Amino acid sequence: MEIETILEEGDELEVRIHGENHTYMNLLRSYLQNDQDVVFVAYKIPHPLLDSTRPLLKVHTNGKKTPWQALKDANNAIISKVDEFRKAL
């Protein structure tokens, strides 16, 4: 997974996450929304015929943590949940 920084200003971050689709992006958005320090999170995927493999993610935090930290925390929580599922099988 390649992450391309589009905008990074204070508590705002916009990144393109190459090679991902709605499955991962919606999961990531959901975990970020559950973070009390995240004020706003959204993603969009361009039209499938134009460029559907480079979704844009926007994250805005309240200043208690950086958007990068919120993104890392969400990814770690997802990894932890996946590990729980693997152990349960």
Backbone bond lengths (Angstrom), bond angles and torsions (degrees), N, CA, C in turn:
res aa  C-N    CA-C-N  psi(-1)  N-CA   C-N-CA  omega(-1)  CA-C   N-CA-C  phi
1 M - - - 1.441 - - 1.526 108.11 -
2 E 1.310 114.91 126.80 1.462 120.72 178.10 1.522 108.46 -107.91
3 I 1.322 116.38 133.69 1.458 121.49 179.08 1.524 108.44 -114.44
4 E 1.314 114.94 124.71 1.465 121.88 -179.50 1.529 108.48 -110.71
5 T 1.318 116.77 119.75 1.458 121.07 179.26 1.525 109.62 -77.20
6 I 1.329 115.66 124.82 1.462 121.63 177.88 1.524 109.48 -98.97
7 L 1.341 116.71 -45.18 1.462 121.78 -178.54 1.523 108.44 -145.43
8 E 1.314 115.87 133.93 1.463 121.30 174.93 1.525 107.64 -142.88
9 E 1.339 115.08 100.45 1.464 121.30 -178.91 1.511 108.92 -135.36
10 G 1.303 117.37 111.71 1.464 121.28 177.75 1.506 112.24 56.39
11 D 1.326 115.74 -114.90 1.456 121.04 -177.23 1.526 112.94 -96.95
12 E 1.326 116.96 14.47 1.455 121.62 -179.78 1.524 110.24 -115.91
13 L 1.334 114.18 141.13 1.456 120.43 -179.74 1.518 108.89 -143.50
14 E 1.331 116.02 134.97 1.455 122.80 171.10 1.510 107.31 -127.78
15 V 1.323 116.54 126.65 1.452 121.46 179.57 1.524 110.07 -136.52
16 R 1.308 115.63 151.51 1.460 122.10 169.95 1.522 106.61 -101.74
17 I 1.310 115.77 132.52 1.459 120.66 179.46 1.526 107.26 -111.41
18 H 1.308 115.77 99.92 1.455 122.53 -173.84 1.526 111.49 -68.35
19 G 1.327 115.42 137.17 1.456 121.77 173.25 1.518 115.32 84.60
20 E 1.300 118.72 5.77 1.472 120.70 -179.92 1.522 110.20 -105.76
21 N 1.341 115.40 168.13 1.460 120.35 -179.70 1.523 109.37 -138.10
22 H 1.335 116.49 -166.34 1.467 120.85 -176.92 1.533 112.51 -59.20
23 T 1.322 117.70 -32.92 1.464 120.09 -176.84 1.520 111.25 -57.15
24 Y 1.314 116.68 -54.83 1.467 120.31 -178.76 1.530 111.50 -74.82
25 M 1.331 117.01 -41.42 1.459 119.69 -175.23 1.529 111.62 -64.21
26 N 1.317 117.88 -39.72 1.456 120.36 179.34 1.530 110.71 -68.15
27 L 1.328 116.87 -38.35 1.465 121.01 176.27 1.528 110.38 -62.75
28 L 1.323 116.55 -47.26 1.466 121.41 179.65 1.531 110.71 -61.77
29 R 1.319 117.17 -44.64 1.467 121.39 178.14 1.523 111.19 -59.09
30 S 1.319 115.81 -41.61 1.459 120.76 -179.93 1.533 111.39 -62.15
31 Y 1.319 117.02 -45.34 1.463 120.52 179.45 1.524 111.10 -66.86
32 L 1.325 117.28 -37.89 1.460 119.92 178.00 1.528 111.19 -66.69
33 Q 1.319 117.56 -36.95 1.471 120.35 178.36 1.520 111.71 -63.99
34 N 1.320 117.41 -28.19 1.459 121.26 179.76 1.526 113.05 -79.52
35 D 1.318 116.72 -7.87 1.466 121.79 178.40 1.530 108.43 -81.59
36 Q 1.323 117.22 121.88 1.468 122.00 -177.71 1.525 113.07 -63.16
37 D 1.326 117.06 -22.15 1.463 120.57 -178.89 1.524 113.16 -88.91
38 V 1.314 117.42 -4.32 1.466 121.24 178.01 1.526 108.51 -94.02
39 V 1.326 115.42 120.96 1.458 122.33 -178.92 1.532 110.51 -86.99
40 F 1.329 116.62 -38.48 1.463 122.02 -177.05 1.514 109.21 -147.66
41 V 1.330 115.99 137.44 1.456 121.33 172.44 1.519 108.34 -148.25
42 A 1.317 115.43 137.58 1.464 121.16 177.08 1.525 108.13 -158.26
43 Y 1.319 114.16 158.82 1.454 118.52 173.63 1.519 108.32 -138.35
44 K 1.307 115.11 158.77 1.449 119.86 173.58 1.519 108.24 -143.70
45 I 1.316 113.15 147.07 1.457 120.49 178.68 1.518 106.78 -118.88
46 P 1.326 116.78 127.15 1.463 119.45 179.40 1.531 111.38 -59.40
47 H 1.298 116.19 169.27 1.452 122.27 179.82 1.537 110.46 -53.13
48 P 1.335 118.04 137.39 1.474 121.46 -176.08 1.522 114.30 -57.20
49 L 1.312 117.88 -29.05 1.459 119.67 -179.99 1.521 112.83 -83.34
50 L 1.318 116.36 -12.56 1.460 119.61 -176.85 1.521 112.63 -101.07
51 D 1.329 117.45 -56.08 1.470 119.48 -174.33 1.527 109.66 -166.07
52 S 1.306 118.15 68.88 1.461 120.88 -174.00 1.530 113.75 -84.79
53 T 1.320 118.74 -0.41 1.465 120.25 -176.53 1.527 113.51 -102.05
54 R 1.329 116.75 13.51 1.465 120.14 -179.68 1.520 110.70 -136.10
55 P 1.343 117.56 68.29 1.468 118.97 -179.88 1.526 111.59 -64.48
56 L 1.322 114.84 149.80 1.460 122.73 178.76 1.524 108.45 -104.45
57 L 1.319 117.01 126.65 1.462 123.32 179.26 1.523 108.89 -113.18
58 K 1.342 116.27 131.30 1.465 121.50 176.19 1.522 108.41 -116.83
59 V 1.325 116.10 130.70 1.467 122.09 179.56 1.521 108.35 -132.29
60 H 1.336 116.16 132.32 1.466 121.71 176.23 1.523 107.09 -130.54
61 T 1.323 116.99 126.02 1.462 121.28 -178.65 1.531 110.71 -109.46
62 N 1.328 115.23 171.55 1.468 120.77 -178.47 1.528 113.20 -87.83
63 G 1.314 118.40 1.61 1.461 121.69 178.05 1.516 114.01 100.28
64 K 1.325 117.68 -11.85 1.462 120.00 178.24 1.520 111.36 -75.68
65 K 1.327 116.53 -22.88 1.461 122.04 171.80 1.518 107.67 -146.86
66 T 1.307 115.21 157.39 1.465 119.44 179.88 1.526 109.41 -77.20
67 P 1.320 116.65 158.18 1.460 118.78 175.22 1.531 112.27 -59.64
68 W 1.332 116.44 -35.33 1.465 119.73 177.67 1.525 110.52 -62.87
69 Q 1.325 117.25 -41.15 1.463 120.69 179.30 1.525 110.21 -65.69
70 A 1.326 116.74 -40.69 1.465 120.14 177.28 1.521 110.65 -61.87
71 L 1.323 116.58 -41.12 1.464 121.41 177.92 1.527 111.13 -63.84
72 K 1.325 116.72 -43.48 1.470 120.78 177.55 1.523 111.02 -64.25
73 D 1.315 117.13 -42.72 1.469 120.74 179.29 1.528 110.97 -61.64
74 A 1.330 116.61 -43.13 1.461 120.57 179.73 1.522 110.75 -64.36
75 N 1.319 117.16 -43.56 1.466 120.61 178.74 1.517 111.18 -63.55
76 N 1.328 117.41 -41.31 1.468 120.17 178.22 1.518 111.25 -64.46
77 A 1.326 117.67 -37.80 1.464 121.26 177.89 1.529 110.55 -65.57
78 I 1.328 116.98 -39.33 1.466 120.82 177.59 1.522 110.39 -64.41
79 I 1.313 117.00 -44.88 1.467 121.40 178.71 1.514 110.43 -61.09
80 S 1.312 116.91 -42.31 1.459 121.30 178.89 1.527 111.09 -61.71
81 K 1.326 117.33 -43.02 1.463 121.63 179.68 1.526 110.79 -65.83
82 V 1.313 117.44 -40.45 1.473 121.19 177.46 1.524 109.90 -62.80
83 D 1.328 117.64 -41.76 1.459 121.15 177.57 1.527 111.38 -61.86
84 E 1.331 116.80 -38.98 1.476 120.47 176.51 1.525 110.87 -60.75
85 F 1.322 116.33 -44.29 1.465 120.34 178.90 1.521 111.47 -62.70
86 R 1.325 117.04 -41.04 1.476 120.73 -179.99 1.526 110.68 -62.63
87 K 1.309 116.35 -42.72 1.470 120.23 -179.14 1.522 111.74 -67.37
88 A 1.337 116.49 -30.38 1.457 120.94 -179.34 1.528 112.66 -74.10
89 L 1.302 117.64 -19.85 1.471 120.71 -178.46 1.493 113.39 -79.04
